Amino acid sequence: MPLLLRAPLAFLLLLAGASAFAAAPKPIVWIYTDMSDGTLKGSEQRGHVNDPDDISAMAGYLLLANEFDTRGIVVSSTHRKEHATTPDQGAWANRFFGDAYRAEVTRLNQTLGGYPADLRFVESSIKKTAERYDPAKSYATLDAYPTVRALLDVARAEPAGAIINVLCWGSLTEPAILVHHCLSTGQEALLKKLRFIAHWTDSPLHQGSPEHPENVANCREDARACAYLKVRAREGKIVYHECGAIGQHGIVSGSPKGAAYFDQFKVSRLGKIFAEGKFVFNSVDHSDSATYWVLLGQWGVSLKDIPPDGTNTAARELANEKVFKASSKRLHDELLRRARAAAGTPTAP
Protein backbone atom coordinates (compact mmCIF):
# COMPACT_ATOMS: atom_id res chain seq x y z
CA MET A 1 0.00 0.00 0.00
CA PRO A 2 1.42 3.47 -0.84
CA LEU A 3 2.79 5.32 2.17
CA LEU A 4 0.39 8.23 1.72
CA LEU A 5 -2.62 5.89 1.95
CA ARG A 6 -1.33 4.51 5.26
CA ALA A 7 -0.88 7.99 6.70
CA PRO A 8 -3.13 8.98 9.62
CA LEU A 9 -6.21 10.98 8.71
CA ALA A 10 -5.04 13.97 10.75
CA PHE A 11 -1.82 14.09 8.75
CA LEU A 12 -3.74 13.96 5.46
CA LEU A 13 -5.97 16.81 6.61
CA LEU A 14 -2.87 18.80 7.56
CA LEU A 15 -1.42 18.27 4.10
CA ALA A 16 -4.70 19.32 2.49
CA GLY A 17 -4.80 22.46 4.60
CA ALA A 18 -1.23 23.37 3.74
CA SER A 19 -1.95 22.88 0.04
CA ALA A 20 -5.02 25.10 0.21
CA PHE A 21 -3.03 27.79 2.02
CA ALA A 22 -0.26 27.70 -0.56
CA ALA A 23 -2.77 28.00 -3.38
CA ALA A 24 -4.63 30.96 -1.83
CA PRO A 25 -5.11 33.63 -4.49
CA LYS A 26 -3.32 36.93 -4.15
CA PRO A 27 -5.55 39.93 -3.43
CA ILE A 28 -6.52 41.74 -6.63
CA VAL A 29 -5.52 45.41 -6.48
CA TRP A 30 -6.35 48.58 -8.38
CA ILE A 31 -4.72 51.85 -7.27
CA TYR A 32 -5.89 55.44 -7.68
CA THR A 33 -3.14 57.88 -6.67
CA ASP A 34 -2.73 61.65 -7.02
CA MET A 35 1.01 61.14 -7.51
CA SER A 36 2.87 62.99 -10.25
CA ASP A 37 6.44 63.67 -11.36
CA GLY A 38 8.28 65.07 -8.34
CA THR A 39 10.36 67.41 -10.50
CA LEU A 40 7.28 69.34 -11.68
CA LYS A 41 6.96 72.62 -9.84
CA GLY A 42 3.70 73.65 -8.22
CA SER A 43 1.91 75.13 -5.24
CA GLU A 44 2.26 72.19 -2.84
CA GLN A 45 4.05 73.36 0.31
CA ARG A 46 7.38 71.83 -0.73
CA GLY A 47 7.12 73.33 -4.20
CA HIS A 48 5.75 70.25 -6.00
CA VAL A 49 2.51 69.93 -7.95
CA ASN A 50 1.45 67.03 -5.69
CA ASP A 51 2.66 65.77 -2.34
CA PRO A 52 5.49 63.28 -3.13
CA ASP A 53 4.54 60.90 -0.32
CA ASP A 54 2.82 58.65 -2.86
CA ILE A 55 6.15 58.22 -4.67
CA SER A 56 7.61 56.51 -1.61
CA ALA A 57 4.38 54.56 -1.07
CA MET A 58 4.45 53.31 -4.67
CA ALA A 59 8.08 52.19 -4.43
CA GLY A 60 7.16 50.23 -1.30
CA TYR A 61 4.23 48.66 -3.14
CA LEU A 62 6.48 47.56 -6.01
CA LEU A 63 8.87 45.93 -3.54
CA LEU A 64 5.84 43.99 -2.25
CA ALA A 65 4.35 43.34 -5.69
CA ASN A 66 4.68 39.56 -5.41
CA GLU A 67 2.01 39.67 -2.69
CA PHE A 68 -0.64 41.16 -4.99
CA ASP A 69 -2.42 40.60 -8.29
CA THR A 70 -2.10 44.13 -9.65
CA ARG A 71 -4.63 45.01 -12.34
CA GLY A 72 -4.18 48.75 -12.72
CA ILE A 73 -2.31 51.76 -11.36
CA VAL A 74 -3.86 55.14 -12.20
CA VAL A 75 -1.60 58.12 -11.49
CA SER A 76 -2.28 61.86 -11.22
CA SER A 77 -5.91 61.47 -10.19
CA THR A 78 -5.77 65.02 -8.91
CA HIS A 79 -7.28 68.49 -9.18
CA ARG A 80 -4.12 70.55 -9.56
CA LYS A 81 -4.63 73.16 -12.28
CA GLU A 82 -0.92 73.04 -13.10
CA HIS A 83 -1.49 69.62 -14.66
CA ALA A 84 -3.55 70.99 -17.55
CA THR A 85 -0.39 71.24 -19.65
CA THR A 86 1.99 68.77 -18.01
CA PRO A 87 3.34 65.76 -19.95
CA ASP A 88 1.61 62.37 -19.80
CA GLN A 89 2.10 61.26 -16.21
CA GLY A 90 1.43 57.62 -17.06
CA ALA A 91 4.43 57.76 -19.41
CA TRP A 92 6.48 59.40 -16.66
CA ALA A 93 5.53 56.69 -14.14
CA ASN A 94 6.31 53.93 -16.63
CA ARG A 95 9.82 55.35 -16.96
CA PHE A 96 10.42 56.38 -13.37
CA PHE A 97 8.97 53.32 -11.62
CA GLY A 98 8.62 50.88 -14.49
CA ASP A 99 12.23 51.03 -15.64
CA ALA A 100 13.46 50.51 -12.08
CA TYR A 101 11.07 47.60 -11.53
CA ARG A 102 11.93 45.88 -14.81
CA ALA A 103 15.63 46.26 -14.08
CA GLU A 104 15.30 44.51 -10.73
CA VAL A 105 12.43 42.06 -11.09
CA THR A 106 14.70 39.18 -12.14
CA ARG A 107 16.74 39.48 -8.95
CA LEU A 108 13.57 39.81 -6.88
CA ASN A 109 12.25 36.62 -8.40
CA GLN A 110 15.52 34.80 -7.90
CA THR A 111 15.43 35.61 -4.18
CA LEU A 112 11.75 35.91 -3.30
CA GLY A 113 9.68 34.81 -6.32
CA GLY A 114 6.19 35.59 -7.49
CA TYR A 115 6.76 39.02 -9.04
CA PRO A 116 5.02 39.83 -12.33
CA ALA A 117 7.42 40.51 -15.19
CA ASP A 118 6.05 44.01 -15.63
CA LEU A 119 3.65 46.51 -14.12
CA ARG A 120 2.16 49.39 -16.10
CA PHE A 121 0.88 52.83 -15.15
CA VAL A 122 -1.73 55.02 -16.85
CA GLU A 123 -2.61 58.70 -16.50
CA SER A 124 -5.92 59.54 -14.84
CA SER A 125 -8.91 60.69 -16.88
CA ILE A 126 -9.28 63.80 -14.71
CA LYS A 127 -5.65 64.99 -14.68
CA LYS A 128 -6.00 67.54 -17.48
CA THR A 129 -9.52 68.72 -16.64
CA ALA A 130 -9.10 68.86 -12.84
CA GLU A 131 -12.84 68.23 -12.62
CA ARG A 132 -14.59 67.21 -9.44
CA TYR A 133 -17.55 64.95 -8.85
CA ASP A 134 -20.91 66.49 -9.76
CA PRO A 135 -23.88 64.81 -8.04
CA ALA A 136 -26.23 66.39 -10.61
CA LYS A 137 -24.69 64.34 -13.43
CA SER A 138 -25.99 60.89 -14.26
CA TYR A 139 -22.62 59.53 -15.40
CA ALA A 140 -24.61 57.16 -17.60
CA THR A 141 -21.66 56.96 -19.96
CA LEU A 142 -18.00 56.73 -19.04
CA ASP A 143 -16.65 57.77 -22.43
CA ALA A 144 -14.87 60.75 -20.82
CA TYR A 145 -13.43 58.58 -18.04
CA PRO A 146 -11.43 55.71 -19.53
CA THR A 147 -9.59 55.01 -16.27
CA VAL A 148 -12.95 54.57 -14.52
CA ARG A 149 -14.30 52.36 -17.28
CA ALA A 150 -11.12 50.25 -17.22
CA LEU A 151 -11.71 49.31 -13.58
CA LEU A 152 -15.30 48.31 -14.34
CA ASP A 153 -14.08 46.19 -17.25
CA VAL A 154 -11.82 44.34 -14.82
CA ALA A 155 -14.77 43.84 -12.46
CA ARG A 156 -16.97 42.51 -15.27
CA ALA A 157 -14.33 39.96 -16.23
CA GLU A 158 -14.06 38.56 -12.71
CA PRO A 159 -16.39 35.78 -11.55
CA ALA A 160 -19.06 36.34 -8.93
CA GLY A 161 -17.51 36.43 -5.49
CA ALA A 162 -14.22 37.93 -6.64
CA ILE A 163 -13.03 41.07 -4.84
CA ILE A 164 -11.03 43.90 -6.40
CA ASN A 165 -9.38 46.02 -3.74
CA VAL A 166 -9.44 49.68 -4.83
CA LEU A 167 -6.71 51.53 -2.94
CA CYS A 168 -7.49 55.25 -2.73
CA TRP A 169 -4.45 57.44 -2.07
CA GLY A 170 -5.90 60.85 -2.85
CA SER A 171 -9.05 62.45 -4.18
CA LEU A 172 -12.13 60.23 -4.39
CA THR A 173 -13.44 61.70 -7.65
CA GLU A 174 -12.96 58.65 -9.85
CA PRO A 175 -14.31 56.15 -7.29
CA ALA A 176 -17.38 58.38 -6.82
CA ILE A 177 -18.00 58.56 -10.58
CA LEU A 178 -17.67 54.78 -10.77
CA VAL A 179 -20.15 54.12 -7.97
CA HIS A 180 -22.61 56.71 -9.28
CA HIS A 181 -22.42 55.17 -12.75
CA CYS A 182 -23.15 51.68 -11.45
CA LEU A 183 -26.08 52.79 -9.31
CA SER A 184 -27.62 54.94 -12.05
CA THR A 185 -27.31 52.24 -14.72
CA GLY A 186 -28.55 49.24 -12.77
CA GLN A 187 -25.14 47.64 -12.29
CA GLU A 188 -25.14 47.30 -8.51
CA ALA A 189 -23.88 43.73 -8.85
CA LEU A 190 -20.53 45.07 -10.04
CA LEU A 191 -20.14 47.01 -6.81
CA LYS A 192 -20.23 43.70 -4.92
CA LYS A 193 -16.89 42.92 -6.56
CA LEU A 194 -15.25 46.13 -5.33
CA ARG A 195 -13.77 46.92 -1.94
CA PHE A 196 -12.55 50.47 -1.37
CA ILE A 197 -9.66 51.00 1.05
CA ALA A 198 -8.97 54.68 1.62
CA HIS A 199 -6.14 56.54 3.26
CA TRP A 200 -7.02 59.50 5.45
CA THR A 201 -10.32 60.64 3.96
CA ASP A 202 -11.59 60.96 7.53
CA SER A 203 -9.97 61.48 10.92
CA PRO A 204 -11.41 62.70 14.20
CA LEU A 205 -7.85 62.91 15.57
CA HIS A 206 -5.59 64.40 12.88
CA GLN A 207 -6.48 67.41 10.73
CA GLY A 208 -10.15 66.61 11.29
CA SER A 209 -12.03 66.81 14.58
CA PRO A 210 -14.69 64.69 16.31
CA GLU A 211 -17.28 67.18 15.02
CA HIS A 212 -15.84 67.34 11.49
CA PRO A 213 -13.73 64.24 10.80
CA GLU A 214 -14.13 64.91 7.06
CA ASN A 215 -12.00 68.08 7.34
CA VAL A 216 -8.86 66.37 6.03
CA ALA A 217 -6.90 66.96 2.83
CA ASN A 218 -7.96 63.88 0.86
CA CYS A 219 -11.62 64.57 1.57
CA ARG A 220 -11.43 68.34 1.01
CA GLU A 221 -9.88 67.73 -2.42
CA ASP A 222 -13.34 66.70 -3.62
CA ALA A 223 -15.72 67.07 -0.71
CA ARG A 224 -18.82 66.02 -2.65
CA ALA A 225 -17.17 62.83 -3.89
CA CYS A 226 -16.04 62.02 -0.37
CA ALA A 227 -19.48 62.65 1.12
CA TYR A 228 -21.19 60.63 -1.62
CA LEU A 229 -19.07 57.53 -1.01
CA LYS A 230 -19.46 57.75 2.76
CA VAL A 231 -23.26 57.85 2.40
CA ARG A 232 -23.27 54.90 0.00
CA ALA A 233 -21.06 52.96 2.43
CA ARG A 234 -23.40 53.64 5.36
CA GLU A 235 -26.30 52.45 3.19
CA GLY A 236 -24.46 49.22 2.49
CA LYS A 237 -24.22 49.91 -1.24
CA ILE A 238 -20.43 49.67 -1.17
CA VAL A 239 -17.71 48.32 1.09
CA TYR A 240 -15.44 51.15 2.19
CA HIS A 241 -12.67 50.73 4.75
CA GLU A 242 -11.51 54.08 6.13
CA CYS A 243 -7.93 53.85 7.42
CA GLY A 244 -7.88 57.37 8.82
CA ALA A 245 -4.40 58.68 9.60
CA ILE A 246 -2.94 55.39 10.82
CA GLY A 247 -0.39 55.37 8.01
CA GLN A 248 0.98 58.78 8.99
CA HIS A 249 0.68 58.52 12.75
CA GLY A 250 1.32 54.79 13.02
CA ILE A 251 3.61 53.50 10.27
CA VAL A 252 5.51 56.73 9.63
CA SER A 253 5.64 58.05 13.20
CA GLY A 254 6.76 54.66 14.48
CA SER A 255 9.44 54.12 11.85
CA PRO A 256 13.19 54.03 12.43
CA LYS A 257 14.70 57.49 12.25
CA GLY A 258 17.75 58.91 10.55
CA ALA A 259 19.55 58.85 7.22
CA ALA A 260 21.83 56.03 8.38
CA TYR A 261 18.89 53.61 8.39
CA PHE A 262 17.18 54.79 5.21
CA ASP A 263 20.41 55.10 3.23
CA GLN A 264 20.57 51.30 3.41
CA PHE A 265 17.62 51.18 0.98
CA LYS A 266 19.64 52.91 -1.71
CA VAL A 267 21.46 49.73 -2.72
CA SER A 268 18.68 49.17 -5.29
CA ARG A 269 16.79 51.47 -7.64
CA LEU A 270 13.42 50.76 -6.08
CA GLY A 271 14.88 51.16 -2.61
CA LYS A 272 16.40 54.49 -3.60
CA ILE A 273 13.07 55.76 -4.91
CA PHE A 274 11.43 54.67 -1.65
CA ALA A 275 14.05 56.43 0.50
CA GLU A 276 14.17 59.64 -1.50
CA GLY A 277 10.55 60.06 -2.63
CA LYS A 278 9.64 62.00 0.48
CA PHE A 279 12.26 62.02 3.23
CA VAL A 280 11.15 64.48 5.90
CA PHE A 281 11.50 64.75 9.66
CA ASN A 282 14.27 62.15 9.61
CA SER A 283 12.17 59.37 8.03
CA VAL A 284 10.31 58.37 4.88
CA ASP A 285 6.71 59.52 4.51
CA HIS A 286 4.82 56.71 2.78
CA SER A 287 1.62 57.01 4.78
CA ASP A 288 -0.67 55.86 1.94
CA SER A 289 1.02 52.47 2.27
CA ALA A 290 -1.36 51.74 5.15
CA THR A 291 -3.92 50.73 2.52
CA TYR A 292 -1.85 47.78 1.31
CA TRP A 293 -0.41 46.78 4.67
CA VAL A 294 -3.94 46.40 6.12
CA LEU A 295 -4.88 44.39 3.03
CA LEU A 296 -2.00 41.99 3.69
CA GLY A 297 -3.29 41.76 7.24
CA GLN A 298 -0.14 40.31 8.81
CA TRP A 299 1.64 43.50 9.84
CA GLY A 300 -0.34 44.77 12.80
CA VAL A 301 -3.64 46.15 11.49
CA SER A 302 -5.91 44.22 9.13
CA LEU A 303 -9.22 44.92 7.40
CA LYS A 304 -10.90 43.09 10.28
CA ASP A 305 -9.88 46.04 12.45
CA ILE A 306 -11.53 48.62 10.17
CA PRO A 307 -15.32 48.74 9.63
CA PRO A 308 -16.58 48.23 6.06
CA ASP A 309 -19.14 51.06 6.28
CA GLY A 310 -16.75 54.02 5.99
CA THR A 311 -16.89 54.94 9.67
CA ASN A 312 -13.85 55.70 11.79
CA THR A 313 -14.22 56.50 15.48
CA ALA A 314 -11.49 58.23 17.45
CA ALA A 315 -11.08 55.18 19.70
CA ARG A 316 -10.66 52.81 16.77
CA GLU A 317 -8.28 55.08 14.91
CA LEU A 318 -6.13 55.56 18.00
CA ALA A 319 -6.03 51.80 18.67
CA ASN A 320 -5.02 51.00 15.09
CA GLU A 321 -2.48 53.81 15.12
CA LYS A 322 -0.81 52.32 18.20
CA VAL A 323 -0.70 48.84 16.66
CA PHE A 324 0.94 50.09 13.47
CA LYS A 325 3.41 52.17 15.47
CA ALA A 326 4.45 49.06 17.38
CA SER A 327 4.78 47.09 14.12
CA SER A 328 6.55 49.80 12.15
CA LYS A 329 10.17 48.68 12.68
CA ARG A 330 9.35 45.13 11.58
CA LEU A 331 7.46 46.47 8.57
CA HIS A 332 10.35 48.72 7.50
CA ASP A 333 12.87 45.93 7.97
CA GLU A 334 10.80 43.81 5.58
CA LEU A 335 10.95 46.56 2.96
CA LEU A 336 14.70 46.82 3.50
CA ARG A 337 15.05 43.07 3.03
CA ARG A 338 13.26 43.39 -0.28
CA ALA A 339 15.28 46.42 -1.38
CA ARG A 340 18.42 44.37 -0.81
CA ALA A 341 16.94 41.45 -2.69
CA ALA A 342 16.28 43.80 -5.62
CA ALA A 343 19.98 44.65 -5.61
CA GLY A 344 21.06 41.02 -5.34
CA THR A 345 22.74 41.63 -1.97
CA PRO A 346 22.32 39.73 1.32
CA THR A 347 18.75 40.18 2.46
CA ALA A 348 19.11 40.30 6.24
CA PRO A 349 18.47 43.82 7.63
N, C-alpha and C positions, 0 to 999 in steps of 0.2 A: 504494500500500500504506500503511495507517495507520502513523504513526510508531512506535507501541508495538510493532507486529509486526516492525519493522526493528531494534528495539533489541537490543543484544548480550544473550546468554543470562545472563551474569553480572549485568547490570543488572536483568533481569527477576527473577532470584533475589533480588537485593537488595531490590527492591520487595516481593516476596512475603514476605520475612523481616520487613520493616518493618511490613507490614500485620498479620502474625501477632502481632508484638510489641504493636502498638497495640490489638489486640483481646483481649489476654490478660485473662482474668477476674480480678476483684479477689478477694483472699482473703476467704472467708466467716468471720465472727467471731461468737462468742458469749462474753459476759463474765460471770463470777461475781465479785462484789466484796463485801467486808464493809463497804463505805462506808455511812455514814448521815449524817443532818443534823448539821452541825458545831456547831449551837447547842444540841443536846441535851447535857445534863450527865451525866457518868458517871465511871467509875473509871480510865479511860485516863490516863496520866501527865500529860497536859496538860489534864485535866478533861473530856475528851470521852467519849462512849460508845465510839466507835471512832476509831482513828488517822486523822486527816484527810488523810494522804498520798494516799489514793485519790481525793480530791476534785481535787487538782491533776493526778493521772494521768488522770482522766476528762476534764477540760477539755482536756488535751493531745490525748487521743484524738479528741475532737469537732473540734478544729482540723485533725486529719488524716483526718477521716471520709470524705473523697472517695477515700481510698486503699483503703477496705475495703467489703465487702458485709456490713453489720451486721444480724444476725438477731435478737439479743436481748441485753438488758443487765439482769442480775438484781442488785439492790442489797440490802444488809443481810443477806448470807449469813453470819451471825455467831452467836456463842454468848453474847452479852452478855445477862445476865438483865434489865438495865434496859429491854430492848426489848419485854418482854412486854406493856407498856401504851403504847408509843409510837405516834404516828400512823403511817399508811401511808407507808412510806418510798419506795415507788414513786411515789406522788402527790407527795411532796416533791421527788424527783429530777426528775420531769416539770415541775415549776415551776422549780426552781433551775437545772438544766441545760437542760431543754427550752425554756423561755421564752427563755433567752439564745441558744440555738442557732437557734431559729425567727426570732428578731429579726435574726440576722446571716447566715443562710444565703444570702439573695439576694445580698448583697455578696460573700460567699465564692465563689458561683457566677459572678458577673460577673468576678471577678479570676482565679480558679483553676479553677472548674468541677468537675462530677462529684459534688457533695454531694447526698445525699438530702434531700428537702424536710423530712423530720421524722425524729426518732429517739425511741423510746419506752423507758421504764424500767418495771420491775415489781418488786414486793417479793418477797423470797425466801420460799420455803415454810417455812424453819426459823427465820425471824426471831422469831416470837412464842414458839415452843416451846423454842428454844435447844438442840434435841436434837443429839446427836452420832451418828456412824455406829455401828451395832451389827452386828458380824459374825455374830451368831446369828440375825438376821432374814433372811428370804428375799427381801424386797422384791419379791415376785411382782407386787404391784400398786403403782402410783404414785399412787393416788387422793389420798394425803395430801401429795403432792409435785408440785403442778402446774408448778413452775418446772423440775423435772427432766423431767417428761413433755413439756413444751413443747420442750425441746432435742431429745428423741428424735423428736418429730413433725417437726421440721425435718430431722433426719437421714433419716427415712423418705421424705420428699418429694424428697430429692436423688438423682440418678442414681448408679449404681455408679461408683466412682472419684472422686466428689466428696469434698472434705475440709472439715470444719468445724473451725476453730481455736478451741478452748475456752481462753480466757485466764483463769487462776486467780490472783486477787489476794489471797486470804485463805485461810480454812479450806477444806479439801478434802471436806467432808461431802457436798455435793450431787454432785460428780463421782464420789465413791465409791459412793453410792447408785445412781447411773446405771449404772456399770460392773457392780456386783453384780447389779442387775436384769437387765441384758442377758445376763450369763453364767448366771444361774439360770433364765432363761426361754428359752434357746436362740436368742438374738438376737445372737450374736457378730458377724454380718455388719454390724450397725449400728456396732459399735465400729471397723470398718475405715474408717468415714467420719469418725471423730473424731480430732483431734490435740490433746492437752493441752499447754499451754505455761504453766508455773508459775513464779511469782516467789518465790524464797527459801523453799522448803519443804525445803531442804537446803543446808548450807554447812559444809565442813570448815575454813573460814577465819574466818567472821564469825558470832558467837553460838555456832554449833556448833563441833565439834572434829574432827580426823581420826578419832578413835575413835567419836564420836557426832555425825555431821553432821546428824542429824535433830533435834538440840536447838536448834531455831530457832522463832520465834514462830508462823509460819504452819503449821508441822507440829505443834507442841505444842497448838494450838487444838483439833485433833481428831487425836490421835496414831494412833488405830486406822485412821481414814480415810487418813491419810498413808501409813502402813505398807502398807495394803491396795493402794493404787494403785502404790506402788513395787514390790511383789511382782509384780503383774499386768504391769507394764512390763518387768521382768526376764524374765518368762515369754514376752514377746512378744505378750501378749493385747491390749495397748494401746500406743499411741505417746505417750510422755510426755517432753517436753523440760524439764529442770530448769535454770532460769537461775541458781540460786544467788543471791548477793547482788550481781550485776554491775550491777543498776540502782542500788542504793544506793552502792556503792563504785566504780562506773565512771561512770555518767551523772550522778549527783548530786554525787559528790565532784569530778568533773572539770568541773563547770559554772562559768560565770562567777559571780562573787561580788559581792554588794552590792545595795542597794536601787536605786541609780541604773540598773543594768541591768534589773532585773526590773520597775521602775516603768514601763518602756517598754511592757510588755504591757498595761497598764491602759487603753490607748486603746479597747479593745473589751470587751464583757461577758465573753466567753469567756476572753480574755486576763487579765482582772482575776480571774476565778475561779481560773485557773491560778496566778497570782502570789500570791494570798492564801490559797489552800486550806491549804497548809502551808509557811509561810516560816520556816525555822529555820536557825541557823548561817550566816546571810548568803546563803542560796540557797533555791530551791524544792525540797522533797522530793516527787518524783513517781516513786519508785523502781520501782513496779509497771509503769511505762511500758516497762521493758525487754522485757516480753512482746510488745508490738506493734512495737517497733523491730526486734527480732530477726526478727519475721515479715516486715517489709518487706525486711530483708536488705541494705539499701544504706547503712546508717549505722554500719558498723563490725563488729558481730557479727551473724551470721545463724544460722538453724537448722542450717546445715551445720556450724557450730562447736559444736553442743550435741548430745550423743548422744540418740537417741530412746528409750532404755531406762531413763530416770529416773536415771542415774548422773551424778555430778558430782565429779570428782577435784579436789584442791587445785590441781594444775598447770593444769588446764583452766580452772578458775574464775579463777585469777590472770591467765592469759593473756587471757581474755575481758574481765576487769575493766580491764586495761591498754588494750585496744583501744577500749572504750567511753569510757574517760577521755580518750583522745586525740581521740575523735570528738565529745566532748560539746559543745564550743563551736559546732561546725557544726550539730549537732542542735538546740541551743537557738536559734540564729539562724534556723533553719527555722521553728520554732514562733513566733518573734517576727514573721517575715515573714507568717505566716498570721494572727496576732493583728491585725496592721495591716491585712491584707486584710479581715478581718471588720469592721473599723471604717471601711473605705473610704478609708484613708490610704495614702500611698506605702509600698510593700512592702519596700524595701531596708532591712536592719538598720542 
